[in-house]
Amino acid sequence: MASSAFSSRCHNAWSGGALPVVITFNGWLSLIKGLFLVSMSPAAASGFNFGGLHLTQAYFGYTSFLLILGLYLAYGGFRLKPAEETHG
């Protein structure tokens, strides 16, 4: 939850291309999910599952989406050129 809070606070970019928006959106979703799970009682959290998402039936669909998202973020991160340094 700390990394998603850091991501949503320090990388709050809703413009500048698809890559910054995807990173910001992912950080906010992770933060909301973390806050939701932390606010639940231990009994409710242990009984909570994502049954409505049908993870077992659509396993390959979910993992394919996450793989494509991860590859896109890795490609976007490694293809960026570092900003030129100004010496002055």
Contacts in CASP RR format, 6 or more apart in sequence:
PFRMAT RR
TARGET T0000
AUTHOR 0000-0000-0000
METHOD contacts of the structure
MODEL  1
MASSAFSSRCHNAWSGGALPVVITFNGWLSLIKGLFLVSMSPAAASGFNF
GGLHLTQAYFGYTSFLLILGLYLAYGGFRLKPAEETHG
1 30 0 8 1.000
1 31 0 8 1.000
1 34 0 8 1.000
1 35 0 8 1.000
1 38 0 8 1.000
3 30 0 8 1.000
4 27 0 8 1.000
4 28 0 8 1.000
4 30 0 8 1.000
4 31 0 8 1.000
4 34 0 8 1.000
5 31 0 8 1.000
7 23 0 8 1.000
7 24 0 8 1.000
7 26 0 8 1.000
7 27 0 8 1.000
7 30 0 8 1.000
7 31 0 8 1.000
8 24 0 8 1.000
8 27 0 8 1.000
8 28 0 8 1.000
8 30 0 8 1.000
8 31 0 8 1.000
11 20 0 8 1.000
11 23 0 8 1.000
11 24 0 8 1.000
11 27 0 8 1.000
12 24 0 8 1.000
13 20 0 8 1.000
13 21 0 8 1.000
13 23 0 8 1.000
13 24 0 8 1.000
14 20 0 8 1.000
14 21 0 8 1.000
14 24 0 8 1.000
15 21 0 8 1.000
19 72 0 8 1.000
19 73 0 8 1.000
19 76 0 8 1.000
19 77 0 8 1.000
22 69 0 8 1.000
22 72 0 8 1.000
22 73 0 8 1.000
23 73 0 8 1.000
37 45 0 8 1.000
37 48 0 8 1.000
40 48 0 8 1.000
53 62 0 8 1.000
55 62 0 8 1.000
END
